[in-house]
Amino acid sequence: MTAMAGRKPKHFLWEVEGRIAKVRLDRPERKNPLTFDSYAELRDTFRDLVYA
């Protein structure tokens, strides 16, 4: 995994294999909640993946 656009997501892990991207929640200590911050980060992560 490498950071997209020079940043590493705080709430997700992601990897790209060929043309498939896998994005996983990574906050087990908080039971993987979807908060406003994580939704914004997920949006940015998918945007970066589209333009990668």
One Martini backbone bead per residue (centre of mass of N, CA, C, O) as a GRO file, in nm:
protein
   52
    1MET     BB    1   0.097   0.036   0.021
    2THR     BB    2   0.013   0.367  -0.074
    3ALA     BB    3  -0.003   0.691  -0.066
    4MET     BB    4  -0.230   0.925  -0.149
    5ALA     BB    5  -0.139   1.234  -0.207
    6GLY     BB    6   0.050   1.217   0.064
    7ARG     BB    7  -0.163   1.028   0.223
    8LYS     BB    8  -0.314   0.871   0.515
    9PRO     BB    9  -0.560   0.707   0.620
   10LYS     BB   10  -0.729   0.674   0.936
   11HIS     BB   11  -1.001   0.472   0.868
   12PHE     BB   12  -0.832   0.321   0.635
   13LEU     BB   13  -0.771   0.055   0.417
   14TRP     BB   14  -0.566   0.005   0.117
   15GLU     BB   15  -0.573  -0.159  -0.214
   16VAL     BB   16  -0.404  -0.243  -0.526
   17GLU     BB   17  -0.509  -0.487  -0.786
   18GLY     BB   18  -0.482  -0.368  -1.057
   19ARG     BB   19  -0.836  -0.297  -1.104
   20ILE     BB   20  -0.849  -0.345  -0.784
   21ALA     BB   21  -1.007  -0.204  -0.500
   22LYS     BB   22  -0.942  -0.208  -0.144
   23VAL     BB   23  -1.167  -0.109   0.122
   24ARG     BB   24  -1.109  -0.068   0.479
   25LEU     BB   25  -1.187  -0.071   0.785
   26ASP     BB   26  -0.968   0.089   1.073
   27ARG     BB   27  -1.149   0.081   1.387
   28PRO     BB   28  -1.174  -0.145   1.622
   29GLU     BB   29  -1.173   0.029   1.891
   30ARG     BB   30  -1.463   0.165   1.758
   31LYS     BB   31  -1.626  -0.035   1.570
   32ASN     BB   32  -1.634   0.100   1.288
   33PRO     BB   33  -1.731   0.387   1.240
   34LEU     BB   34  -1.952   0.622   1.072
   35THR     BB   35  -1.843   0.931   1.026
   36PHE     BB   36  -1.796   1.233   0.905
   37ASP     BB   37  -1.490   1.189   0.870
   38SER     BB   38  -1.506   0.910   0.726
   39TYR     BB   39  -1.676   1.002   0.486
   40ALA     BB   40  -1.473   1.210   0.381
   41GLU     BB   41  -1.239   1.008   0.349
   42LEU     BB   42  -1.383   0.817   0.155
   43ARG     BB   43  -1.429   1.020  -0.068
   44ASP     BB   44  -1.126   1.088  -0.110
   45THR     BB   45  -1.030   0.802  -0.169
   46PHE     BB   46  -1.206   0.754  -0.422
   47ARG     BB   47  -1.106   0.995  -0.580
   48ASP     BB   48  -0.808   0.905  -0.587
   49LEU     BB   49  -0.859   0.632  -0.728
   50VAL     BB   50  -0.977   0.742  -0.994
   51TYR     BB   51  -0.697   0.936  -1.039
   52ALA     BB   52  -0.455   0.705  -1.030
   0.00000   0.00000   0.00000
